[in-house]
């Protein structure tokens, strides 16, 4: 197999791996401070609690491991309990941003594209099918707060959309039949034969908040190409769609690195 390499563009702008890893550190630091605000004790190996100032001085590898470990130890149910007020506020905001018909307001799009060599697409798709298990979701993206279920059978998703704002608890099902909601200004890339798409609903009320993703896959002899498109209502801040290109760069890019054996932290 060809030697592993990966190129990424976020809304058409090339990003290096070092730039993406810097963004991962910054999002992890944000989450670490969120943990402190929620009253969670973050401790070092000797049991000493980190202060807010200590967190700002932690080297990136230590911080990333601390955040992933804390997510995993808290677990899904405890995390939801801690975020109760935050989630109610997020629900209120998404309800407000969906008052106008989605056909009237339209959608913001954020596009992350990957050109990968040295990884087989079928292996990645198998990896994606189990990526919600164990520590993986927290290792690849610090703003994954919790996940239950599978992409194609139905999944509870507790995450911060767009590296912006606060976590939202939603529910979604991914479809591989090629269907994409008609309200999205999206043109399918004809030379990308496989597609995974879905939209999400608030877990608390079932309201469709018109937020979701379209992943298009193109296998190649020495790897594959992938285009990941995020969408959300235009009455929501544009920063959500722009920022979710970062989310996908980490969520998908780090999963690809796990498959390639080059993941570090």
C-alpha positions as CSV (number, residue, x, y, z in Angstrom):
1,X,0.0,0.0,0.0
2,X,1.1,3.6,-0.7
3,X,2.8,5.5,2.2
4,X,0.2,7.4,4.3
5,X,-0.4,11.0,3.6
6,X,-3.4,13.3,4.1
7,X,-4.2,16.7,2.6
8,X,-7.1,18.8,4.0
9,X,-9.0,21.9,2.9
10,X,-11.5,23.8,5.0
11,X,-13.9,25.9,2.9
12,X,-11.3,25.6,0.1
13,X,-8.3,26.8,2.2
14,X,-5.5,24.2,2.7
15,X,-4.6,23.4,6.3
16,X,-1.5,21.6,7.5
17,X,-1.6,18.9,10.1
18,X,0.2,21.1,12.6
19,X,-2.4,23.8,12.1
20,X,-5.2,21.3,12.8
21,X,-3.4,20.0,15.8
22,X,-3.1,23.5,17.2
23,X,-6.8,23.9,16.8
24,X,-7.4,20.6,18.6
25,X,-5.3,21.9,21.5
26,X,-7.3,25.1,21.6
27,X,-10.6,23.3,21.6
28,X,-9.4,20.9,24.3
29,X,-8.3,23.9,26.5
30,X,-11.7,25.4,26.1
31,X,-13.3,22.1,27.2
32,X,-11.0,21.8,30.2
33,X,-12.1,25.2,31.4
34,X,-15.7,24.2,30.8
35,X,-15.1,21.2,33.0
36,X,-13.9,23.5,35.8
37,X,-16.9,25.8,35.4
38,X,-19.2,22.7,35.8
39,X,-17.4,21.9,39.1
40,X,-15.5,18.9,37.8
41,X,-12.2,18.3,39.6
42,X,-9.3,17.8,37.2
43,X,-6.3,16.1,38.8
44,X,-2.8,15.2,37.9
45,X,-1.3,11.7,38.4
46,X,-0.5,12.5,42.1
47,X,-4.0,13.6,42.8
48,X,-3.3,17.3,42.9
49,X,-6.2,19.3,41.4
50,X,-5.3,21.6,38.5
51,X,-6.2,25.2,38.8
52,X,-7.5,27.3,35.9
53,X,-4.0,28.7,35.6
54,X,-2.4,25.2,35.7
55,X,-4.5,24.2,32.7
56,X,-3.2,27.1,30.6
57,X,0.4,25.8,31.3
58,X,-0.2,22.2,30.4
59,X,1.6,20.9,27.3
60,X,-0.8,19.9,24.5
61,X,-0.3,16.1,24.8
62,X,-1.0,16.2,28.5
63,X,-4.0,18.4,28.1
64,X,-5.5,16.3,25.3
65,X,-5.2,13.1,27.3
66,X,-6.6,14.7,30.4
67,X,-9.7,15.9,28.5
68,X,-10.3,12.6,26.8
69,X,-9.9,10.7,30.1
70,X,-12.3,13.0,31.9
71,X,-14.9,12.6,29.2
72,X,-14.7,8.9,29.3
73,X,-14.7,8.7,33.1
74,X,-17.8,11.0,33.4
75,X,-19.8,8.8,31.0
76,X,-22.9,9.7,29.1
77,X,-25.5,10.0,31.8
78,X,-23.4,12.0,34.3
79,X,-22.4,14.4,31.6
80,X,-26.0,15.1,30.6
81,X,-26.8,15.7,34.2
82,X,-23.9,18.2,34.6
83,X,-24.9,20.0,31.4
84,X,-28.7,20.1,32.1
85,X,-28.9,23.9,32.2
86,X,-26.5,24.3,29.2
87,X,-28.5,21.9,27.1
88,X,-31.8,23.7,27.9
89,X,-30.2,27.0,26.8
90,X,-28.9,25.4,23.6
91,X,-32.3,23.9,22.8
92,X,-33.8,27.4,23.2
93,X,-31.4,28.9,20.8
94,X,-31.9,26.2,18.1
95,X,-35.6,26.6,18.5
96,X,-35.3,30.3,17.9
97,X,-33.1,29.8,14.8
98,X,-35.7,27.5,13.3
99,X,-38.8,29.7,13.7
100,X,-38.6,30.8,10.1
101,X,-39.2,28.0,7.5
102,X,-35.9,26.5,6.4
103,X,-36.9,27.0,2.8
104,X,-37.2,30.7,3.4
105,X,-34.0,31.3,5.4
106,X,-31.8,28.8,3.7
107,X,-28.6,27.1,5.0
108,X,-25.1,27.9,5.8
109,X,-22.6,25.3,4.5
110,X,-19.1,24.4,5.7
111,X,-17.0,22.0,3.6
112,X,-14.0,20.0,4.7
113,X,-12.3,18.0,2.0
114,X,-9.7,15.2,2.4
115,X,-7.3,13.6,0.0
116,X,-5.9,10.5,1.6
117,X,-3.2,8.1,0.4
118,X,-2.2,4.9,2.0
119,X,-5.6,4.1,3.7
120,X,-8.2,1.9,2.2
121,X,-11.7,3.4,2.1
122,X,-13.4,0.2,3.2
123,X,-11.2,0.0,6.3
124,X,-12.1,3.6,7.2
125,X,-15.8,3.0,6.7
126,X,-15.5,0.0,9.1
127,X,-13.7,2.2,11.5
128,X,-16.4,4.9,11.3
129,X,-19.1,2.3,12.1
130,X,-17.6,1.6,15.5
131,X,-16.1,5.1,16.2
132,X,-18.7,5.8,18.9
133,X,-17.3,3.1,21.1
134,X,-15.0,3.5,24.2
135,X,-12.6,6.4,24.3
136,X,-12.4,7.0,20.5
137,X,-14.9,9.8,20.2
138,X,-13.2,11.8,22.9
139,X,-9.7,11.1,21.6
140,X,-10.4,12.3,18.1
141,X,-12.5,15.4,19.0
142,X,-12.4,17.2,22.4
143,X,-15.9,18.7,21.9
144,X,-17.5,15.3,21.7
145,X,-19.2,15.2,25.1
146,X,-21.1,11.9,24.6
147,X,-22.5,9.5,22.1
148,X,-25.0,6.6,22.1
149,X,-26.0,4.3,19.3
150,X,-24.8,3.9,15.8
151,X,-24.8,6.3,12.8
152,X,-27.0,4.1,10.5
153,X,-29.4,2.8,13.2
154,X,-29.9,6.0,15.2
155,X,-27.5,8.0,17.4
156,X,-27.8,10.4,20.3
157,X,-25.1,13.0,19.7
158,X,-23.9,15.3,22.5
159,X,-21.4,17.7,20.9
160,X,-20.6,21.3,20.3
161,X,-21.5,22.2,16.7
162,X,-19.0,24.3,14.9
163,X,-16.3,24.7,17.6
164,X,-18.7,27.5,18.7
165,X,-21.1,28.1,21.5
166,X,-22.0,25.2,23.8
167,X,-23.0,21.5,23.5
168,X,-26.3,20.4,22.1
169,X,-28.0,17.0,22.6
170,X,-29.5,15.8,19.3
171,X,-30.6,12.6,17.7
172,X,-30.0,11.6,14.1
173,X,-29.9,8.7,11.6
174,X,-27.5,8.5,8.7
175,X,-28.7,7.3,5.3
176,X,-26.6,5.7,2.7
177,X,-29.3,5.6,0.0
178,X,-28.1,8.9,-1.6
179,X,-31.0,11.0,-0.4
180,X,-30.2,14.6,0.8
181,X,-32.9,16.9,2.2
182,X,-34.3,19.1,-0.6
183,X,-33.8,22.4,1.4
184,X,-30.0,22.1,1.3
185,X,-28.3,24.0,-1.5
186,X,-26.1,21.0,-2.4
187,X,-25.0,19.6,-5.7
188,X,-23.9,15.9,-5.5
189,X,-20.4,15.2,-6.9
190,X,-21.1,12.7,-9.6
191,X,-17.7,11.0,-9.3
192,X,-18.1,10.3,-5.6
193,X,-20.2,7.1,-5.7
194,X,-20.8,6.6,-1.9
195,X,-22.7,9.0,0.4
196,X,-23.7,9.1,4.0
197,X,-26.1,11.9,5.0
198,X,-28.3,12.8,7.8
199,X,-30.0,15.6,9.8
200,X,-30.6,16.0,13.5
201,X,-33.5,16.6,15.9
202,X,-33.4,18.0,19.4
203,X,-33.4,15.0,21.7
204,X,-35.6,16.8,24.2
205,X,-38.5,17.7,21.9
206,X,-37.9,15.9,18.6
207,X,-37.7,19.2,16.7
208,X,-35.9,19.1,13.4
209,X,-33.2,21.8,13.8
210,X,-32.0,21.4,10.2
211,X,-28.4,20.7,11.2
212,X,-26.5,17.8,9.8
213,X,-23.8,16.4,7.5
214,X,-23.3,15.0,4.0
215,X,-20.2,12.8,3.5
216,X,-19.2,11.9,0.0
217,X,-16.6,9.1,-0.6
218,X,-14.5,8.4,-3.7
219,X,-12.3,5.3,-3.6
220,X,-9.0,5.5,-5.5
221,X,-6.3,2.9,-6.2
222,X,-3.9,4.3,-3.6
223,X,-6.4,5.7,-1.1
224,X,-9.6,7.8,-1.3
225,X,-11.1,11.3,-1.3
226,X,-13.8,12.5,1.0
227,X,-15.9,15.7,1.0
228,X,-17.7,16.4,4.3
229,X,-20.4,19.1,4.1
230,X,-22.0,20.5,7.3
231,X,-25.3,22.5,7.1
232,X,-27.3,24.6,9.5
233,X,-30.0,27.3,9.3
234,X,-29.0,30.8,8.2
235,X,-30.7,32.3,11.2
236,X,-28.0,30.6,13.3
237,X,-24.6,32.3,13.4
238,X,-22.5,31.6,10.3
239,X,-19.6,30.8,12.7
240,X,-21.3,27.5,13.4
241,X,-21.0,26.3,9.8
242,X,-17.5,27.8,9.3
243,X,-16.3,26.3,12.6
244,X,-17.7,22.8,11.9
245,X,-15.1,22.5,9.2
246,X,-12.6,22.4,12.1
247,X,-14.8,19.8,13.8
248,X,-14.8,17.5,10.7
249,X,-11.0,18.0,10.2
250,X,-10.5,16.6,13.7
251,X,-13.4,14.1,13.9
252,X,-12.6,12.5,10.5
253,X,-9.0,13.4,10.1
254,X,-8.0,12.0,13.5
255,X,-10.0,8.8,12.8
256,X,-8.1,8.4,9.5
257,X,-4.9,8.8,11.5
258,X,-6.0,6.1,13.9
259,X,-6.6,3.8,11.0
260,X,-3.2,4.6,9.5
261,X,-1.4,4.1,12.8
262,X,-0.1,7.7,13.0
263,X,-2.5,9.0,15.7
264,X,-0.6,10.5,18.7
265,X,-3.0,12.2,21.1
